[in-house]
Amino acid sequence: MNLNERFVITINRELGSGGRTVGRKLAERLGVPFYDKALINALQEKYHLTVDEIEKLKGRSHSWWAEFKRTLRIGTLQSETNYYQVKIGEEPDLLTTDEMFNTEKEILNGMVADESCIVAGRSGFYVFRNHPNRLSILIQASKDFRVQRVAQKQGLTPEEASKTIEKVDKMRENYVNKYTKTSRYDTRNYDLVISADGKTEDEIVDLILLYIGQK
């Protein structure tokens, strides 16, 4: 991956692995924007973005994402979005329509066409699989590590945290299977796979920077 040209780094992660924090810290170190599912969902819901609406934006501006970001001050929106947490008892197969998936792809493609960035999300590794200057990362962790972290972050008992992890794992795997015809656990989809066990988020960021020759 060449950091002197426009690039995209995708981070797929297991719930409780700290991958979202790693993505944010990595973006800060590299001086590029960090985008995640919470932001994309907020854009879709708050501004009613659909594939048709994005096509209209494209018609008005070749670099529609840059114009859209300037108009809506995306940085402010991003800071206000909250990481989605699956609640106990919630169905693991949360509704995602084909229209929502296609809109997400359009948003993601608009992002990387305009600037270098880091994307944390379910489908980034697939959407950008043919991007000429991309790095795909998977961050995993043991179940014990994940349970401890989720319980602490969400104020749950270990039993509740374990159930939440199982539901999110199933939800994300079903999503990836449906829309990419592959598994999110298939390491062939990634350039770099990291175990979070025994490491801080900053240490994982250092590993990634070392991998891409920045340390």
C-alpha positions as CSV (number, residue, x, y, z in Angstrom):
1,M,0.0,0.0,0.0
2,N,1.3,3.4,-1.0
3,L,0.5,6.2,1.5
4,N,1.7,8.8,-1.0
5,E,-1.4,8.1,-3.1
6,R,-5.1,8.0,-2.2
7,F,-5.7,4.9,-0.1
8,V,-8.3,3.1,1.9
9,I,-7.8,0.9,5.0
10,T,-10.7,-1.3,6.0
11,I,-11.1,-2.7,9.4
12,N,-13.4,-5.6,10.1
13,R,-13.5,-6.6,13.8
14,E,-15.2,-8.8,16.3
15,L,-17.4,-7.1,18.9
16,G,-15.2,-6.6,22.0
17,S,-11.9,-6.7,20.2
18,G,-11.4,-2.9,20.3
19,G,-11.2,-2.7,16.5
20,R,-13.3,0.5,16.3
21,T,-11.0,2.3,18.7
22,V,-8.0,1.0,16.8
23,G,-9.5,2.4,13.6
24,R,-10.1,5.8,15.1
25,K,-6.6,5.9,16.6
26,L,-5.0,4.7,13.4
27,A,-6.8,7.5,11.5
28,E,-5.5,10.1,13.9
29,R,-1.9,8.8,13.5
30,L,-2.2,8.9,9.7
31,G,-4.1,12.2,9.6
32,V,-7.1,10.8,7.6
33,P,-10.8,10.6,8.3
34,F,-12.3,7.6,10.1
35,Y,-15.7,6.4,9.0
36,D,-17.8,3.7,10.5
37,K,-21.3,2.1,10.3
38,A,-22.7,4.5,12.9
39,L,-21.9,7.5,10.6
40,I,-23.2,5.7,7.5
41,N,-26.5,4.8,9.2
42,A,-26.8,8.4,10.5
43,L,-26.4,9.7,6.9
44,Q,-28.9,7.3,5.5
45,E,-31.5,8.0,8.2
46,K,-31.0,11.7,8.9
47,Y,-30.6,12.8,5.3
48,H,-32.7,10.1,3.7
49,L,-29.9,9.0,1.4
50,T,-30.8,6.4,-1.2
51,V,-29.1,5.2,-4.3
52,D,-31.4,7.5,-6.4
53,E,-30.6,10.5,-4.2
54,I,-26.9,9.8,-4.5
55,E,-27.2,9.6,-8.3
56,K,-28.8,13.0,-8.2
57,L,-25.9,14.3,-6.1
58,K,-23.4,12.8,-8.6
59,G,-25.2,14.6,-11.4
60,R,-24.6,17.9,-9.8
61,S,-21.0,17.3,-8.7
62,H,-18.4,14.9,-9.9
63,S,-17.0,14.8,-6.4
64,W,-20.3,14.5,-4.7
65,W,-19.0,13.2,-1.4
66,A,-16.6,16.1,-1.0
67,E,-19.4,18.6,-1.6
68,F,-21.8,16.7,0.7
69,K,-19.2,16.5,3.5
70,R,-18.5,20.3,3.3
71,T,-22.2,21.1,3.3
72,L,-23.1,18.9,6.2
73,R,-19.9,19.2,8.2
74,I,-19.5,15.5,8.5
75,G,-16.9,15.8,11.3
76,T,-19.5,17.3,13.6
77,L,-22.1,14.6,12.7
78,Q,-19.6,11.9,13.3
79,S,-18.8,13.0,16.8
80,E,-22.5,12.9,17.7
81,T,-23.2,9.4,16.4
82,N,-23.1,6.6,18.9
83,Y,-21.8,3.1,18.4
84,Y,-24.7,0.7,17.9
85,Q,-25.2,-1.8,20.8
86,V,-27.4,-4.8,20.4
87,K,-29.7,-5.0,23.5
88,I,-30.5,-8.2,25.3
89,G,-33.5,-9.9,23.7
90,E,-33.1,-8.1,20.4
91,E,-33.2,-10.3,17.2
92,P,-29.8,-11.0,15.8
93,D,-30.9,-10.6,12.2
94,L,-31.5,-6.9,12.2
95,L,-33.2,-5.7,9.0
96,T,-31.0,-4.6,6.2
97,T,-32.6,-4.3,2.8
98,D,-30.9,-4.5,-0.6
99,E,-31.6,-0.8,-1.0
100,M,-29.8,-0.1,2.3
101,F,-26.8,-2.2,1.3
102,N,-26.6,-0.6,-2.1
103,T,-26.8,2.9,-0.6
104,E,-24.0,2.0,1.9
105,K,-21.9,0.9,-1.1
106,E,-22.5,4.2,-2.9
107,I,-21.6,6.2,0.2
108,L,-18.4,4.1,0.8
109,N,-17.3,4.5,-2.8
110,G,-18.0,8.2,-2.7
111,M,-15.7,8.4,0.4
112,V,-12.7,6.7,-1.1
113,A,-13.1,8.5,-4.5
114,D,-12.6,11.8,-2.8
115,E,-9.9,11.1,-0.1
116,S,-7.8,8.6,1.8
117,C,-9.7,7.2,4.8
118,I,-10.1,4.4,7.2
119,V,-13.4,2.5,7.1
120,A,-14.6,0.2,9.9
121,G,-17.6,-1.8,8.9
122,R,-19.2,-5.0,7.9
123,S,-18.7,-4.8,4.1
124,G,-15.6,-2.6,3.5
125,F,-13.3,-5.5,2.8
126,Y,-15.7,-6.6,0.1
127,V,-16.7,-3.3,-1.4
128,F,-13.0,-2.3,-1.8
129,R,-11.6,-5.7,-2.7
130,N,-10.5,-4.4,-6.1
131,H,-9.3,-1.0,-5.0
132,P,-5.7,-0.6,-6.3
133,N,-4.4,0.9,-3.0
134,R,-6.1,-0.7,-0.1
135,L,-5.3,-2.6,3.0
136,S,-7.9,-4.9,4.6
137,I,-7.5,-5.8,8.3
138,L,-9.3,-8.2,10.6
139,I,-9.1,-7.7,14.4
140,Q,-10.1,-10.7,16.5
141,A,-9.9,-11.7,20.1
142,S,-10.6,-14.7,22.4
143,K,-14.1,-15.0,23.8
144,D,-12.9,-14.3,27.3
145,F,-11.2,-11.1,26.2
146,R,-14.3,-10.0,24.4
147,V,-16.7,-10.8,27.2
148,Q,-14.7,-8.9,29.7
149,R,-14.4,-5.9,27.5
150,V,-18.1,-5.8,26.4
151,A,-19.3,-6.3,30.0
152,Q,-17.1,-3.4,31.2
153,K,-18.1,-1.1,28.2
154,Q,-21.8,-1.7,28.3
155,G,-22.3,-2.4,32.0
156,L,-23.4,-6.0,31.6
157,T,-22.9,-9.2,33.5
158,P,-20.5,-11.7,31.9
159,E,-23.5,-13.8,30.9
160,E,-25.3,-10.9,29.3
161,A,-22.1,-9.8,27.5
162,S,-21.7,-13.4,26.2
163,K,-25.2,-13.4,24.8
164,T,-24.7,-10.0,23.2
165,I,-21.5,-11.2,21.5
166,E,-23.2,-14.3,20.2
167,K,-26.1,-12.3,18.7
168,V,-23.8,-9.7,17.1
169,D,-21.5,-12.4,15.7
170,K,-24.5,-14.1,14.1
171,M,-26.0,-10.9,12.8
172,R,-22.7,-9.8,11.2
173,E,-22.0,-13.2,9.7
174,N,-25.5,-13.5,8.2
175,Y,-25.1,-10.0,6.7
176,V,-21.7,-10.8,5.2
177,N,-23.0,-14.2,3.9
178,K,-26.0,-12.6,2.3
179,Y,-24.3,-9.7,0.6
180,T,-20.8,-10.9,-0.2
181,K,-21.3,-14.6,-0.5
182,T,-18.3,-15.2,1.8
183,S,-17.5,-15.4,5.5
184,R,-16.2,-12.5,7.6
185,Y,-14.0,-15.1,9.3
186,D,-12.3,-16.2,6.0
187,T,-8.8,-14.9,6.4
188,R,-8.3,-14.9,2.6
189,N,-10.4,-11.7,2.6
190,Y,-7.7,-9.8,4.5
191,D,-4.1,-8.7,4.2
192,L,-3.5,-8.6,7.9
193,V,-5.2,-10.5,10.8
194,I,-4.4,-9.4,14.4
195,S,-5.4,-10.9,17.7
196,A,-6.2,-8.3,20.3
197,D,-5.4,-10.6,23.2
198,G,-2.7,-9.1,25.4
199,K,-2.4,-5.9,23.4
200,T,-3.6,-2.4,24.0
201,E,-5.3,-0.5,21.1
202,D,-2.2,1.7,20.8
203,E,0.0,-1.4,20.5
204,I,-2.2,-2.8,17.7
205,V,-2.0,0.6,15.9
206,D,1.8,0.4,16.2
207,L,1.7,-3.1,14.6
208,I,-0.4,-1.9,11.7
209,L,2.0,1.1,11.2
210,L,4.9,-1.3,11.3
211,Y,3.2,-3.5,8.7
212,I,2.8,-0.5,6.3
213,G,6.3,0.8,6.9
214,Q,5.5,3.8,9.0
215,K,7.5,2.8,12.1
